[in-house]
Amino acid sequence: MYIQGLIMLSVRFSSALHSLGLRRHTLPGFPHQAPSRRLVRASAIGIAASAFFLVGAAFGPVASAAQTVQLGTATPFAVLAGTAVTDVPNSSITGDVGLSPAAGTNYAGLTQAEVTGSIYSIDGTGPAGNVNNPALLTTAKNDLTTAYVAAAGQPPTSTFNAGDNQLGGQTLTAGVYAFGHASTANITAASPLVLNGQGDPNSVFVFQASSDLVTASNSVVQLVNGAQACNVFWQVGSSATLNSFSTFVGTIMALTSATLDSGATVQGRVLARDGAVTLDANTITTPAACTVAASTPTTTSTTTPATTATTAPGGTKGQGVGSTGSITNTGSVGSGEGSSGTGSAAGVGATSAIVPVGSPHTGFGGASHSRNDGLIGLGALALAGSTGVLALAAWRRHHNQRDGAVPTSP
């Protein structure tokens, strides 16, 4: 179908040449030759080739919007590891905990009292009360691998230069963000990372760490304007380290290990494909299922007595103002921790400037704003070919008018 379209383009181009009087004509003074036809044919071939490359470039890979990452049977797990799970009590974990393929004896320090959910093992050993379910753990680890690969395969809409505090101080909208190693931390305490859902609870944030992920002590990742923890994913090429009292949001999928220092909190999951998860009096809460954006109901304005309160969609009757139906996990401005465990840092509010989807370091945008030098060059080539044909037509018309009708070649 692609080649057929190019043939149709050539036929139409040939018809256009005929209408311009450029077919089967000879140049003035050369009744037995037809160089103009050769020139026109060469121009047609050039333009057809340009069209071919333009179409091919147009269908090349481009960055697209972030896609949610399906965790499958790993979804209920707040902690999932490959070689060990160790804990300095007391942690508070809402969700399941799993360890595979290592034996349950590689649990250390964790007790069932710290877990709201089940602790799974492959052999029935480990903390008292553990559930022996090797099949579930194998499936969950396989689904984690699938999710990791899916997150890593999404084309970035922005890439941050490697270095300290790459993400700190940014206010980002939905997208795929790639970043590299930081010798100190990717996010510092003085510069929180704000994820702005722009009122859309379906907004997805995917972060791709080519190396490690490190947050500084007391650093903050904050959700505003409808962004949800269930739609935030961190694919980490090596290990993740959340330093003491970090406030973190999203599902961590580390290739090797994940370490949470004293007091660090996560609204999300800590999942390690191959290595260990190390905890130290941490709070990890598996996010609730995402709220899906619904269409806005059409309302009709009516006159309401002053003593009668109105009910906004999703709100509580009698208060006059209701919720929008989306989950906004933000604390009060200036507080260290909000009601849902993802409080905002001092001086950061929902009115912070939004960084456009694109690279803050290069100025180039994402999928809908990227510059494509190849297409620009090919477009210029096609334009030059078209200009040549038009110039040839004008030249032909000029000589016809000056010399009279030109005989056609047999």
CORJO-V879814 format. One record per residue. RES is the residue in three letters. D_CENTER is the distance of its C-alpha to the mean C-alpha in Angstrom with 1 decimal. Layout:
res=RES d_center=D_CENTER
res=RES d_center=D_CENTER
This chain:
res=MET d_center=32.1
res=TYR d_center=30.4
res=ILE d_center=33.8
res=GLN d_center=35.7
res=GLY d_center=33.8
res=LEU d_center=34.7
res=ILE d_center=38.3
res=MET d_center=38.4
res=LEU d_center=37.1
res=SER d_center=40.0
res=VAL d_center=42.5
res=ARG d_center=41.6
res=PHE d_center=41.7
res=SER d_center=45.1
res=SER d_center=46.3
res=ALA d_center=45.3
res=LEU d_center=47.3
res=HIS d_center=50.3
res=SER d_center=50.2
res=LEU d_center=50.3
res=GLY d_center=53.4
res=LEU d_center=51.8
res=ARG d_center=52.8
res=ARG d_center=56.1
res=HIS d_center=57.4
res=THR d_center=59.1
res=LEU d_center=59.2
res=PRO d_center=62.3
res=GLY d_center=65.1
res=PHE d_center=63.6
res=PRO d_center=64.8
res=HIS d_center=64.4
res=GLN d_center=60.9
res=ALA d_center=57.4
res=PRO d_center=55.2
res=SER d_center=53.3
res=ARG d_center=52.1
res=ARG d_center=50.9
res=LEU d_center=49.0
res=VAL d_center=47.4
res=ARG d_center=46.5
res=ALA d_center=44.9
res=SER d_center=42.9
res=ALA d_center=41.8
res=ILE d_center=40.6
res=GLY d_center=38.7
res=ILE d_center=36.9
res=ALA d_center=36.2
res=ALA d_center=34.7
res=SER d_center=32.6
res=ALA d_center=31.4
res=PHE d_center=30.6
res=PHE d_center=28.4
res=LEU d_center=26.7
res=VAL d_center=25.9
res=GLY d_center=24.7
res=ALA d_center=22.4
res=ALA d_center=21.1
res=PHE d_center=19.9
res=GLY d_center=18.3
res=PRO d_center=14.7
res=VAL d_center=12.3
res=ALA d_center=8.7
res=SER d_center=7.3
res=ALA d_center=5.3
res=ALA d_center=2.9
res=GLN d_center=6.2
res=THR d_center=8.4
res=VAL d_center=10.1
res=GLN d_center=13.8
res=LEU d_center=16.1
res=GLY d_center=19.3
res=THR d_center=22.4
res=ALA d_center=20.8
res=THR d_center=19.6
res=PRO d_center=22.9
res=PHE d_center=23.0
res=ALA d_center=22.7
res=VAL d_center=23.8
res=LEU d_center=23.9
res=ALA d_center=25.3
res=GLY d_center=27.0
res=THR d_center=30.0
res=ALA d_center=30.8
res=VAL d_center=30.1
res=THR d_center=32.2
res=ASP d_center=32.7
res=VAL d_center=34.9
res=PRO d_center=36.0
res=ASN d_center=35.3
res=SER d_center=31.6
res=SER d_center=30.4
res=ILE d_center=28.0
res=THR d_center=27.0
res=GLY d_center=26.0
res=ASP d_center=27.1
res=VAL d_center=27.7
res=GLY d_center=28.0
res=LEU d_center=29.2
res=SER d_center=29.3
res=PRO d_center=30.9
res=ALA d_center=32.9
res=ALA d_center=35.9
res=GLY d_center=36.1
res=THR d_center=38.4
res=ASN d_center=35.5
res=TYR d_center=34.7
res=ALA d_center=36.2
res=GLY d_center=36.9
res=LEU d_center=34.8
res=THR d_center=36.8
res=GLN d_center=36.3
res=ALA d_center=37.2
res=GLU d_center=34.0
res=VAL d_center=31.8
res=THR d_center=31.3
res=GLY d_center=30.6
res=SER d_center=31.9
res=ILE d_center=32.2
res=TYR d_center=32.0
res=SER d_center=33.8
res=ILE d_center=34.7
res=ASP d_center=38.4
res=GLY d_center=39.4
res=THR d_center=39.9
res=GLY d_center=38.3
res=PRO d_center=38.3
res=ALA d_center=40.9
res=GLY d_center=39.6
res=ASN d_center=36.9
res=VAL d_center=36.1
res=ASN d_center=36.8
res=ASN d_center=34.2
res=PRO d_center=33.3
res=ALA d_center=32.0
res=LEU d_center=29.4
res=LEU d_center=28.2
res=THR d_center=28.0
res=THR d_center=25.9
res=ALA d_center=23.6
res=LYS d_center=23.2
res=ASN d_center=22.5
res=ASP d_center=19.8
res=LEU d_center=18.3
res=THR d_center=18.4
res=THR d_center=16.8
res=ALA d_center=13.9
res=TYR d_center=13.6
res=VAL d_center=13.8
res=ALA d_center=11.2
res=ALA d_center=8.6
res=ALA d_center=10.1
res=GLY d_center=10.2
res=GLN d_center=6.7
res=PRO d_center=7.3
res=PRO d_center=6.2
res=THR d_center=6.4
res=SER d_center=8.7
res=THR d_center=11.0
res=PHE d_center=13.5
res=ASN d_center=17.0
res=ALA d_center=18.5
res=GLY d_center=20.9
res=ASP d_center=21.8
res=ASN d_center=19.9
res=GLN d_center=16.9
res=LEU d_center=14.8
res=GLY d_center=18.0
res=GLY d_center=19.0
res=GLN d_center=15.5
res=THR d_center=14.6
res=LEU d_center=10.9
res=THR d_center=9.6
res=ALA d_center=6.5
res=GLY d_center=3.4
res=VAL d_center=2.5
res=TYR d_center=6.3
res=ALA d_center=9.1
res=PHE d_center=12.6
res=GLY d_center=16.1
res=HIS d_center=19.3
res=ALA d_center=21.0
res=SER d_center=24.7
res=THR d_center=25.1
res=ALA d_center=21.8
res=ASN d_center=18.2
res=ILE d_center=18.9
res=THR d_center=22.5
res=ALA d_center=24.7
res=ALA d_center=25.5
res=SER d_center=21.9
res=PRO d_center=19.7
res=LEU d_center=15.9
res=VAL d_center=15.3
res=LEU d_center=12.4
res=ASN d_center=13.4
res=GLY d_center=12.7
res=GLN d_center=15.0
res=GLY d_center=17.1
res=ASP d_center=14.7
res=PRO d_center=14.7
res=ASN d_center=12.2
res=SER d_center=9.4
res=VAL d_center=6.6
res=PHE d_center=5.5
res=VAL d_center=4.7
res=PHE d_center=7.4
res=GLN d_center=9.2
res=ALA d_center=12.8
res=SER d_center=14.9
res=SER d_center=17.9
res=ASP d_center=18.6
res=LEU d_center=17.3
res=VAL d_center=20.1
res=THR d_center=20.6
res=ALA d_center=24.0
res=SER d_center=26.6
res=ASN d_center=26.2
res=SER d_center=22.6
res=VAL d_center=20.5
res=VAL d_center=16.9
res=GLN d_center=17.4
res=LEU d_center=16.0
res=VAL d_center=17.3
res=ASN d_center=17.7
res=GLY d_center=16.7
res=ALA d_center=13.6
res=GLN d_center=14.4
res=ALA d_center=14.5
res=CYS d_center=14.0
res=ASN d_center=10.4
res=VAL d_center=9.6
res=PHE d_center=9.4
res=TRP d_center=10.7
res=GLN d_center=11.5
res=VAL d_center=14.5
res=GLY d_center=16.5
res=SER d_center=19.8
res=SER d_center=20.8
res=ALA d_center=19.6
res=THR d_center=22.2
res=LEU d_center=22.3
res=ASN d_center=25.5
res=SER d_center=28.1
res=PHE d_center=27.3
res=SER d_center=23.5
res=THR d_center=21.8
res=PHE d_center=18.4
res=VAL d_center=15.9
res=GLY d_center=13.7
res=THR d_center=14.2
res=ILE d_center=15.1
res=MET d_center=15.3
res=ALA d_center=17.6
res=LEU d_center=19.2
res=THR d_center=22.5
res=SER d_center=23.4
res=ALA d_center=22.5
res=THR d_center=25.0
res=LEU d_center=25.3
res=ASP d_center=28.2
res=SER d_center=30.6
res=GLY d_center=29.4
res=ALA d_center=25.6
res=THR d_center=23.9
res=VAL d_center=20.7
res=GLN d_center=19.5
res=GLY d_center=17.6
res=ARG d_center=18.6
res=VAL d_center=19.8
res=LEU d_center=19.7
res=ALA d_center=21.2
res=ARG d_center=21.4
res=ASP d_center=24.5
res=GLY d_center=26.0
res=ALA d_center=27.2
res=VAL d_center=26.0
res=THR d_center=28.3
res=LEU d_center=28.8
res=ASP d_center=31.1
res=ALA d_center=31.9
res=ASN d_center=28.3
res=THR d_center=26.9
res=ILE d_center=24.0
res=THR d_center=23.2
res=THR d_center=21.3
res=PRO d_center=19.4
res=ALA d_center=20.8
res=ALA d_center=19.3
res=CYS d_center=16.8
res=THR d_center=18.7
res=VAL d_center=17.9
res=ALA d_center=18.3
res=ALA d_center=21.7
res=SER d_center=23.4
res=THR d_center=25.5
res=PRO d_center=29.2
res=THR d_center=31.7
res=THR d_center=34.3
res=THR d_center=37.7
res=SER d_center=39.3
res=THR d_center=42.5
res=THR d_center=45.1
res=THR d_center=45.0
res=PRO d_center=47.8
res=ALA d_center=47.1
res=THR d_center=47.8
res=THR d_center=45.3
res=ALA d_center=41.7
res=THR d_center=38.9
res=THR d_center=36.1
res=ALA d_center=32.6
res=PRO d_center=30.2
res=GLY d_center=29.3
res=GLY d_center=31.6
res=THR d_center=34.9
res=LYS d_center=38.1
res=GLY d_center=40.3
res=GLN d_center=37.7
res=GLY d_center=36.9
res=VAL d_center=33.2
res=GLY d_center=30.8
res=SER d_center=27.3
res=THR d_center=24.5
res=GLY d_center=23.7
res=SER d_center=20.4
res=ILE d_center=20.2
res=THR d_center=20.0
res=ASN d_center=20.2
res=THR d_center=21.8
res=GLY d_center=25.1
res=SER d_center=27.6
res=VAL d_center=27.4
res=GLY d_center=29.3
res=SER d_center=29.2
res=GLY d_center=28.0
res=GLU d_center=26.8
res=GLY d_center=26.1
res=SER d_center=27.5
res=SER d_center=24.5
res=GLY d_center=24.3
res=THR d_center=21.5
res=GLY d_center=23.8
res=SER d_center=23.2
res=ALA d_center=24.7
res=ALA d_center=27.7
res=GLY d_center=27.2
res=VAL d_center=23.5
res=GLY d_center=23.3
res=ALA d_center=21.2
res=THR d_center=22.5
res=SER d_center=20.7
res=ALA d_center=19.4
res=ILE d_center=15.8
res=VAL d_center=14.2
res=PRO d_center=12.9
res=VAL d_center=9.5
res=GLY d_center=10.8
res=SER d_center=12.7
res=PRO d_center=15.2
res=HIS d_center=17.4
res=THR d_center=17.9
res=GLY d_center=17.6
res=PHE d_center=15.8
res=GLY d_center=13.1
res=GLY d_center=9.9
res=ALA d_center=10.4
res=SER d_center=13.2
res=HIS d_center=14.9
res=SER d_center=15.0
res=ARG d_center=18.6
res=ASN d_center=19.9
res=ASP d_center=23.2
res=GLY d_center=24.2
res=LEU d_center=24.1
res=ILE d_center=26.0
res=GLY d_center=28.6
res=LEU d_center=29.1
res=GLY d_center=29.4
res=ALA d_center=32.1
res=LEU d_center=33.9
res=ALA d_center=34.1
res=LEU d_center=35.3
res=ALA d_center=37.9
res=GLY d_center=39.2
res=SER d_center=39.5
res=THR d_center=41.4
res=GLY d_center=43.7
res=VAL d_center=44.6
res=LEU d_center=45.4
res=ALA d_center=47.4
res=LEU d_center=49.4
res=ALA d_center=50.1
res=ALA d_center=51.4
res=TRP d_center=53.5
res=ARG d_center=54.9
res=ARG d_center=55.8
res=HIS d_center=57.5
res=HIS d_center=59.7
res=ASN d_center=60.6
res=GLN d_center=61.8
res=ARG d_center=63.7
res=ASP d_center=65.3
res=GLY d_center=65.5
res=ALA d_center=64.2
res=VAL d_center=63.0
res=PRO d_center=64.2
res=THR d_center=61.7
res=SER d_center=61.9
res=PRO d_center=63.2
